Amino acid sequence: MQVTVVGAGVSGLSTGIRLLENGFNVKIMAEEISPNTVSDTAAAWWYPFLAEPIEKTNRWASETFNELLNLKNQTKIEFITMRLGREYLMKKCDPPGWSLELPHFRILQPDEIVQDYSFGWEIEAPVIEMNLYMPWLLSRFEELGGTLELRKFKSLEDVPGDLIVNCCGIGATKLCNDDTVIPVRGQVIYIEQDPGFGRFDQQPDTLTYTIPRRDVTVLGGTAQKGDWDENIRNEDTEYILKKCEALWPELDRSKIVGTAVGLRPSRYEIRLEKELISDKTIVHNYGHGGAGVTLSWGCADEVVKLLKNQ
């Protein structure tokens, strides 16, 4: 059975791989491929970040966590590493639902909480080096027999084939006429310094993170809704550094080696559903915001289920 996947970001490639593994013939059609997708600039630490609906995203995140561990331990992918991270919060709250599935989760002791915060937790989760992971996904897709074509469409009705999986991300604003999809601009800094463990404040208004990878640590961030500007802004660089220094006072600005900007495809909730348009069966899989990597394999498995059950 032939399936056309629209989009070659982390969602499109993961979905394409899963479909191939389940016996489908798959062609990805995309306007851009790695290294020019927004997925290539993802930080990317596994964390269910502002993704709805919670009852589904918790499950998709858990399934993705397990697959990333499998890729690390069984497939021996070296650019997926397990790192500790601490989330700091202003107020005490119940642990998130997804924490029940993690091998390591604990509430922080009072002496572990940084100034201006009152609560927090520590987890161990995968860090994915997207500059290596994206080419690996593409290579794996092609090894399994998938094909790729660079192509741009004005609407989903123009996409060839009767079975289509729509992983177009921010492109859904035009391709699907979905005005509920908005960019959330994220600027990051790369620094050759290891903080030991990641430090996080995942609230949109105070978004801060230091994500340690093998090559660099990724500092962020910004969450500027409706902002399409992909240029580096010096004022945002300074803003990010000041926030990160509050959580990581040892940060050494002299070790900064780069910056990047990406536009997260945000939506009030992820759209993962089947639709019939002009006799074409379309499964939508977009609107992941800043949790695209975190939800990628769980959502891919959901797409497979929807196509098998049609």
HUZIBEL-V914970 format. One record per residue. RES is the residue in one small letter. OMEGA is omega as a letter, one per 40 degrees, with the letter a starting at -180 (999 if undefined). NEAR is the number of other C-alpha atoms within 8 Angstrom. Layout:
res=RES omega=OMEGA near=NEAR
res=RES omega=OMEGA near=NEAR
This chain:
res=m omega=a near=5
res=q omega=i near=9
res=v omega=i near=13
res=t omega=i near=14
res=v omega=i near=14
res=v omega=i near=13
res=g omega=a near=16
res=a omega=i near=16
res=g omega=a near=14
res=v omega=i near=12
res=s omega=a near=17
res=g omega=a near=15
res=l omega=i near=14
res=s omega=i near=12
res=t omega=i near=15
res=g omega=i near=15
res=i omega=a near=13
res=r omega=i near=11
res=l omega=i near=12
res=l omega=i near=14
res=e omega=i near=8
res=n omega=i near=7
res=g omega=i near=7
res=f omega=i near=10
res=n omega=a near=11
res=v omega=i near=14
res=k omega=i near=13
res=i omega=i near=16
res=m omega=a near=14
res=a omega=i near=13
res=e omega=a near=8
res=e omega=i near=9
res=i omega=i near=10
res=s omega=e near=10
res=p omega=a near=8
res=n omega=i near=7
res=t omega=i near=11
res=v omega=i near=10
res=s omega=a near=11
res=d omega=a near=12
res=t omega=i near=11
res=a omega=a near=9
res=a omega=e near=10
res=a omega=i near=10
res=w omega=i near=10
res=w omega=i near=12
res=y omega=i near=8
res=p omega=a near=11
res=f omega=i near=7
res=l omega=a near=7
res=a omega=i near=13
res=e omega=e near=10
res=p omega=a near=8
res=i omega=a near=7
res=e omega=i near=7
res=k omega=a near=8
res=t omega=i near=12
res=n omega=i near=11
res=r omega=i near=10
res=w omega=i near=13
res=a omega=i near=15
res=s omega=i near=11
res=e omega=i near=11
res=t omega=i near=13
res=f omega=a near=12
res=n omega=i near=8
res=e omega=i near=9
res=l omega=i near=10
res=l omega=i near=10
res=n omega=i near=9
res=l omega=i near=11
res=k omega=a near=13
res=n omega=a near=8
res=q omega=i near=7
res=t omega=i near=7
res=k omega=i near=7
res=i omega=a near=8
res=e omega=a near=6
res=f omega=i near=10
res=i omega=a near=12
res=t omega=i near=10
res=m omega=i near=8
res=r omega=i near=11
res=l omega=i near=10
res=g omega=i near=12
res=r omega=i near=12
res=e omega=a near=11
res=y omega=a near=14
res=l omega=a near=10
res=m omega=a near=8
res=k omega=i near=7
res=k omega=i near=8
res=c omega=i near=4
res=d omega=i near=4
res=p omega=i near=5
res=p omega=a near=6
res=g omega=a near=6
res=w omega=a near=10
res=s omega=a near=8
res=l omega=a near=6
res=e omega=a near=6
res=l omega=i near=9
res=p omega=a near=5
res=h omega=i near=7
res=f omega=i near=10
res=r omega=i near=7
res=i omega=a near=7
res=l omega=i near=10
res=q omega=a near=6
res=p omega=a near=7
res=d omega=i near=5
res=e omega=a near=6
res=i omega=a near=12
res=v omega=a near=9
res=q omega=i near=4
res=d omega=i near=5
res=y omega=a near=10
res=s omega=a near=12
res=f omega=i near=12
res=g omega=i near=12
res=w omega=i near=11
res=e omega=i near=13
res=i omega=i near=11
res=e omega=a near=12
res=a omega=a near=12
res=p omega=i near=13
res=v omega=a near=14
res=i omega=i near=13
res=e omega=a near=11
res=m omega=i near=12
res=n omega=i near=9
res=l omega=a near=8
res=y omega=a near=10
res=m omega=i near=14
res=p omega=i near=10
res=w omega=i near=8
res=l omega=i near=12
res=l omega=i near=9
res=s omega=i near=8
res=r omega=i near=9
res=f omega=a near=14
res=e omega=i near=9
res=e omega=a near=7
res=l omega=i near=9
res=g omega=i near=9
res=g omega=i near=14
res=t omega=a near=9
res=l omega=i near=8
res=e omega=i near=8
res=l omega=a near=9
res=r omega=a near=7
res=k omega=a near=7
res=f omega=i near=8
res=k omega=i near=7
res=s omega=i near=9
res=l omega=i near=8
res=e omega=i near=8
res=d omega=a near=7
res=v omega=a near=9
res=p omega=i near=6
res=g omega=a near=9
res=d omega=i near=8
res=l omega=a near=10
res=i omega=i near=14
res=v omega=a near=13
res=n omega=i near=13
res=c omega=a near=14
res=c omega=i near=13
res=g omega=a near=10
res=i omega=i near=13
res=g omega=i near=8
res=a omega=i near=12
res=t omega=i near=12
res=k omega=a near=9
res=l omega=a near=12
res=c omega=a near=9
res=n omega=a near=7
res=d omega=a near=9
res=d omega=i near=6
res=t omega=i near=7
res=v omega=i near=13
res=i omega=i near=12
res=p omega=i near=14
res=v omega=a near=15
res=r omega=i near=17
res=g omega=i near=13
res=q omega=a near=14
res=v omega=i near=15
res=i omega=i near=13
res=y omega=a near=12
res=i omega=i near=13
res=e omega=i near=10
res=q omega=a near=9
res=d omega=i near=9
res=p omega=a near=10
res=g omega=i near=5
res=f omega=a near=11
res=g omega=i near=13
res=r omega=a near=14
res=f omega=i near=12
res=d omega=a near=11
res=q omega=i near=10
res=q omega=a near=6
res=p omega=a near=7
res=d omega=a near=5
res=t omega=a near=7
res=l omega=a near=13
res=t omega=i near=15
res=y omega=i near=14
res=t omega=a near=13
res=i omega=a near=14
res=p omega=i near=14
res=r omega=i near=12
res=r omega=a near=6
res=d omega=a near=5
res=v omega=i near=11
res=t omega=a near=15
res=v omega=i near=14
res=l omega=i near=15
res=g omega=e near=15
res=g omega=i near=11
res=t omega=i near=13
res=a omega=a near=10
res=q omega=a near=9
res=k omega=i near=8
res=g omega=a near=8
res=d omega=a near=8
res=w omega=a near=8
res=d omega=i near=5
res=e omega=i near=8
res=n omega=i near=5
res=i omega=i near=10
res=r omega=a near=6
res=n omega=i near=6
res=e omega=i near=6
res=d omega=i near=10
res=t omega=i near=12
res=e omega=i near=8
res=y omega=i near=8
res=i omega=a near=14
res=l omega=i near=10
res=k omega=i near=8
res=k omega=a near=9
res=c omega=i near=15
res=e omega=i near=10
res=a omega=i near=7
res=l omega=a near=8
res=w omega=a near=9
res=p omega=a near=7
res=e omega=a near=5
res=l omega=a near=9
res=d omega=a near=7
res=r omega=a near=6
res=s omega=a near=4
res=k omega=i near=8
res=i omega=a near=10
res=v omega=i near=8
res=g omega=i near=7
res=t omega=i near=9
res=a omega=i near=9
res=v omega=i near=12
res=g omega=i near=11
res=l omega=i near=12
res=r omega=i near=13
res=p omega=a near=15
res=s omega=i near=13
res=r omega=a near=11
res=y omega=i near=8
res=e omega=i near=9
res=i omega=i near=12
res=r omega=i near=8
res=l omega=a near=10
res=e omega=i near=8
res=k omega=i near=9
res=e omega=i near=8
res=l omega=i near=8
res=i omega=i near=8
res=s omega=i near=5
res=d omega=i near=6
res=k omega=i near=11
res=t omega=a near=11
res=i omega=i near=12
res=v omega=i near=14
res=h omega=i near=12
res=n omega=a near=15
res=y omega=i near=14
res=g omega=a near=14
res=h omega=i near=15
res=g omega=a near=12
res=g omega=a near=10
res=a omega=a near=13
res=g omega=i near=11
res=v omega=a near=11
res=t omega=a near=13
res=l omega=a near=15
res=s omega=a near=15
res=w omega=i near=14
res=g omega=i near=13
res=c omega=i near=13
res=a omega=i near=13
res=d omega=i near=10
res=e omega=i near=8
res=v omega=i near=13
res=v omega=i near=12
res=k omega=a near=8
res=l omega=i near=11
res=l omega=i near=8
res=k omega=a near=6
res=n omega=a near=5
res=q omega=999 near=4
